[in-house]
């Protein structure tokens, strides 16, 4: 477990257990959650050979539903890795759920708060130094694209990849928004929803090594990573991605939160 002091760099123990990185909370949670997911979904998993069996790794994925972390964690868990996420702090304030998340070594992060990105980065680096699997949604929130294509992402993932040189595995998933529509909390229980998760080969960030403080370089590296995710998603959907990527910075939509709810007010 990490030292949570604000002025002290966090330190995590190396992962142990099977799947690698699991502990008692993971085991108990999996015993309850996986059977539920099995009842509710039909799984199409591809690219398992691209998931490293040990050592640090960053798994990145598109984000379209509140169900995404459960589906992505299930995919990684069944392929040998218990993932760590940096989750929005509000989830950790929910009774019982917050305790479970902390016990599973997930880390709360206040989004859009001064200093939050630095804190998140320090925890992410600590996880990777210890040899954990870190799960990252580079967009930082559910996509604002009306057709659920990935949007322009934040540069935190690129900085992390360049600083740590940890393998970055691009992944894409589809079906979660049918199981649990975007911003909804009411899942479709029947019939079972087909969910597809695909993992691609590791990305090569070497051309950007040493440029983590170069904003333009990090924007370029971020676009490279998201292009890989988008290509995988296009293969799953059997569609061509849009020529123009939705950029939330150039829209009047709120950066985080349920933008559909806000627009209706």
C-alpha positions as CSV (number, residue, x, y, z in Angstrom):
1,X,0.0,0.0,0.0
2,X,1.2,3.5,-0.7
3,X,2.2,6.3,1.6
4,X,-0.6,8.9,0.9
5,X,1.2,11.9,2.3
6,X,0.8,14.9,0.0
7,X,4.5,15.9,0.1
8,X,6.0,12.4,-0.1
9,X,6.2,10.4,-3.3
10,X,3.9,7.3,-3.0
11,X,5.5,3.9,-2.8
12,X,3.7,0.7,-3.7
13,X,4.7,-2.9,-3.0
14,X,5.4,-5.1,-6.0
15,X,2.4,-7.1,-7.3
16,X,1.8,-10.6,-6.1
17,X,-0.9,-13.2,-6.3
18,X,-2.6,-14.8,-9.3
19,X,-3.7,-13.0,-11.3
20,X,-0.7,-10.8,-10.8
21,X,-1.6,-7.8,-8.6
22,X,-4.6,-9.4,-6.9
23,X,-5.2,-9.4,-3.2
24,X,-8.0,-10.6,-0.9
25,X,-10.3,-7.8,-1.9
26,X,-9.7,-8.6,-5.6
27,X,-10.5,-12.3,-5.0
28,X,-13.7,-11.6,-3.1
29,X,-14.8,-8.9,-5.6
30,X,-14.1,-11.2,-8.6
31,X,-16.1,-14.0,-7.0
32,X,-19.2,-11.8,-7.0
33,X,-18.7,-9.5,-10.0
34,X,-17.5,-12.0,-12.6
35,X,-20.5,-14.3,-12.3
36,X,-22.8,-11.2,-12.7
37,X,-20.9,-10.1,-15.8
38,X,-21.1,-13.6,-17.2
39,X,-24.8,-13.6,-16.8
40,X,-25.2,-10.2,-18.5
41,X,-22.7,-10.3,-21.3
42,X,-21.4,-12.4,-24.1
43,X,-17.6,-11.8,-24.4
44,X,-15.5,-11.5,-27.5
45,X,-11.9,-11.1,-26.3
46,X,-9.0,-10.7,-28.8
47,X,-5.3,-10.0,-28.6
48,X,-4.6,-11.7,-25.3
49,X,-1.1,-12.5,-26.5
50,X,-0.3,-8.8,-26.3
51,X,-0.9,-8.6,-22.5
52,X,2.5,-8.9,-20.7
53,X,2.4,-11.6,-18.0
54,X,4.6,-9.6,-15.6
55,X,6.4,-6.3,-15.2
56,X,5.0,-2.8,-15.5
57,X,2.4,-2.1,-18.2
58,X,0.0,0.7,-19.2
59,X,-3.3,-0.5,-20.7
60,X,-5.2,2.3,-22.4
61,X,-8.8,2.1,-23.7
62,X,-11.7,4.2,-25.1
63,X,-14.3,5.3,-22.6
64,X,-18.1,5.2,-23.4
65,X,-20.0,4.0,-20.3
66,X,-19.8,3.7,-16.6
67,X,-19.5,-0.1,-17.2
68,X,-16.2,0.3,-18.9
69,X,-13.9,-0.2,-15.9
70,X,-15.6,-3.4,-14.9
71,X,-15.5,-4.9,-18.4
72,X,-11.9,-3.8,-18.9
73,X,-10.8,-5.0,-15.5
74,X,-12.5,-8.4,-16.2
75,X,-10.6,-8.7,-19.5
76,X,-7.3,-7.9,-17.9
77,X,-8.0,-10.1,-14.8
78,X,-8.8,-13.1,-16.9
79,X,-5.6,-12.5,-18.8
80,X,-3.4,-12.5,-15.8
81,X,-3.3,-8.9,-14.5
82,X,-5.2,-7.2,-11.7
83,X,-5.4,-3.6,-12.9
84,X,-5.0,-0.3,-10.9
85,X,-7.0,2.7,-11.9
86,X,-6.8,6.4,-10.9
87,X,-10.5,6.9,-10.3
88,X,-12.6,10.0,-9.7
89,X,-12.6,11.0,-6.0
90,X,-16.4,11.1,-5.7
91,X,-16.6,7.3,-6.0
92,X,-14.4,6.8,-3.0
93,X,-16.9,8.8,-0.9
94,X,-19.7,6.3,-1.5
95,X,-20.1,4.1,1.6
96,X,-18.8,0.6,1.2
97,X,-17.8,1.2,-2.4
98,X,-15.1,3.6,-1.3
99,X,-13.6,1.1,1.1
100,X,-13.6,-1.6,-1.5
101,X,-11.9,0.6,-4.1
102,X,-9.1,1.5,-1.6
103,X,-8.7,-2.0,-0.4
104,X,-8.2,-3.0,-4.1
105,X,-5.5,-0.3,-4.3
106,X,-7.4,2.0,-6.6
107,X,-6.5,5.7,-6.1
108,X,-8.9,8.7,-5.8
109,X,-8.1,11.7,-7.9
110,X,-9.9,15.1,-7.8
111,X,-10.5,16.0,-11.5
112,X,-10.1,19.5,-12.8
113,X,-8.6,20.6,-9.4
114,X,-5.2,22.5,-9.3
115,X,-2.4,20.0,-8.6
116,X,-4.6,16.9,-9.3
117,X,-2.7,16.0,-12.5
118,X,0.6,16.1,-10.6
119,X,-0.8,13.9,-7.8
120,X,-2.2,11.4,-10.3
121,X,1.1,11.2,-12.2
122,X,3.0,10.5,-9.0
123,X,0.8,7.6,-8.1
124,X,0.9,6.3,-11.7
125,X,4.7,6.4,-11.7
126,X,4.8,4.6,-8.3
127,X,2.5,1.8,-9.6
128,X,4.7,1.3,-12.6
129,X,7.9,1.4,-10.6
130,X,6.5,-1.4,-8.5
131,X,5.7,-3.5,-11.6
132,X,1.9,-3.1,-11.6
133,X,-0.6,-3.0,-14.5
134,X,-2.1,0.5,-14.7
135,X,-5.3,1.2,-16.5
136,X,-5.7,4.5,-18.2
137,X,-8.6,6.2,-20.1
138,X,-6.6,8.9,-21.9
139,X,-9.7,11.0,-22.6
140,X,-10.2,11.5,-18.9
141,X,-14.0,11.2,-19.1
142,X,-16.7,9.6,-21.2
143,X,-16.3,10.6,-24.9
144,X,-18.3,13.6,-26.0
145,X,-18.4,12.3,-29.6
146,X,-22.1,11.7,-30.4
147,X,-21.2,8.4,-32.1
148,X,-19.0,7.1,-29.3
149,X,-15.7,7.5,-31.2
150,X,-12.7,8.5,-29.1
151,X,-12.1,12.2,-28.8
152,X,-9.0,14.3,-28.5
153,X,-7.3,13.1,-25.2
154,X,-5.3,14.7,-22.5
155,X,-1.5,14.5,-22.6
156,X,-1.0,12.8,-19.3
157,X,-0.8,9.3,-20.8
158,X,2.0,10.4,-23.2
159,X,4.0,12.0,-20.4
160,X,3.7,8.9,-18.3
161,X,4.7,6.6,-21.2
162,X,7.7,8.8,-22.0
163,X,8.8,9.2,-18.4
164,X,8.6,5.6,-17.4
165,X,9.2,3.8,-20.7
166,X,6.7,1.2,-19.6
167,X,5.0,-0.9,-22.3
168,X,1.7,0.8,-23.5
169,X,-0.9,-1.6,-24.7
170,X,-3.6,0.0,-26.8
171,X,-7.1,-1.5,-26.3
172,X,-10.6,-0.9,-27.6
173,X,-13.9,-2.0,-26.3
174,X,-17.4,-2.0,-27.7
175,X,-20.8,-3.0,-26.3
176,X,-20.6,-1.4,-22.9
177,X,-22.9,1.5,-23.9
178,X,-25.6,-1.1,-24.8
179,X,-25.2,-2.8,-21.5
180,X,-25.2,0.4,-19.6
181,X,-26.1,3.5,-21.7
182,X,-23.8,6.5,-21.4
183,X,-24.4,8.2,-18.1
184,X,-27.1,5.7,-17.2
185,X,-27.0,3.7,-14.0
186,X,-29.6,1.2,-15.1
187,X,-28.1,-1.8,-16.9
188,X,-29.8,-3.9,-19.5
189,X,-30.1,-7.3,-17.8
190,X,-31.5,-9.4,-20.7
191,X,-30.8,-10.5,-23.4
192,X,-27.1,-10.7,-22.8
193,X,-25.1,-8.0,-24.4
194,X,-22.1,-8.8,-26.6
195,X,-19.0,-6.9,-25.3
196,X,-15.8,-6.9,-27.4
197,X,-12.4,-6.0,-26.0
198,X,-9.3,-6.1,-28.3
199,X,-5.7,-5.6,-27.2
200,X,-3.1,-4.5,-29.8
201,X,0.7,-4.8,-29.8
202,X,2.7,-2.4,-27.6
203,X,3.1,1.2,-28.9
204,X,6.6,2.7,-29.6
205,X,7.0,6.1,-27.9
206,X,10.8,6.1,-28.3
207,X,10.8,9.1,-30.7
208,X,9.4,11.2,-27.8
209,X,11.8,10.1,-25.1
210,X,13.2,13.0,-23.2
211,X,10.5,15.3,-24.5
212,X,8.0,15.0,-21.6
213,X,8.1,18.8,-21.0
214,X,7.6,19.6,-24.7
215,X,3.9,20.3,-25.0
216,X,3.7,20.0,-28.8
217,X,5.6,16.7,-28.6
218,X,3.2,15.3,-26.0
219,X,0.2,16.4,-28.1
220,X,1.7,14.5,-31.0
221,X,2.4,11.4,-28.9
222,X,-1.1,11.5,-27.5
223,X,-2.6,11.6,-31.0
224,X,-0.4,8.6,-31.9
225,X,-1.7,6.6,-29.0
226,X,-5.4,7.5,-29.6
227,X,-5.1,6.7,-33.3
228,X,-4.1,3.2,-32.3
229,X,-7.1,2.8,-30.0
230,X,-9.4,4.3,-32.7
231,X,-8.1,2.0,-35.4
232,X,-8.8,-1.0,-33.1
233,X,-12.3,0.3,-32.4
234,X,-13.0,0.8,-36.1
235,X,-12.0,-2.9,-36.7
236,X,-14.5,-4.0,-34.0
237,X,-17.3,-1.9,-35.3
238,X,-16.6,-2.6,-39.0
239,X,-16.6,1.1,-39.7
240,X,-14.2,3.8,-40.7
241,X,-13.5,6.4,-37.9
242,X,-14.5,10.0,-38.6
243,X,-12.0,12.1,-40.6
244,X,-12.3,14.9,-38.0
245,X,-11.7,13.9,-34.3
246,X,-14.0,15.6,-31.8
247,X,-12.0,18.1,-29.7
248,X,-13.7,19.0,-26.4
249,X,-11.5,22.0,-26.0
250,X,-13.1,23.6,-29.0
251,X,-16.7,23.0,-27.9
252,X,-18.9,24.6,-25.3
253,X,-19.6,21.3,-23.6
254,X,-18.3,20.9,-20.0
255,X,-15.0,19.1,-19.8
256,X,-16.3,16.5,-17.2
257,X,-19.6,15.3,-15.9
258,X,-22.9,14.4,-17.6
259,X,-23.0,16.9,-20.4
260,X,-26.3,15.6,-21.7
261,X,-28.0,16.4,-18.4
262,X,-26.5,19.9,-18.4
263,X,-27.5,20.6,-22.0
264,X,-31.1,19.7,-21.2
265,X,-31.4,22.3,-18.4
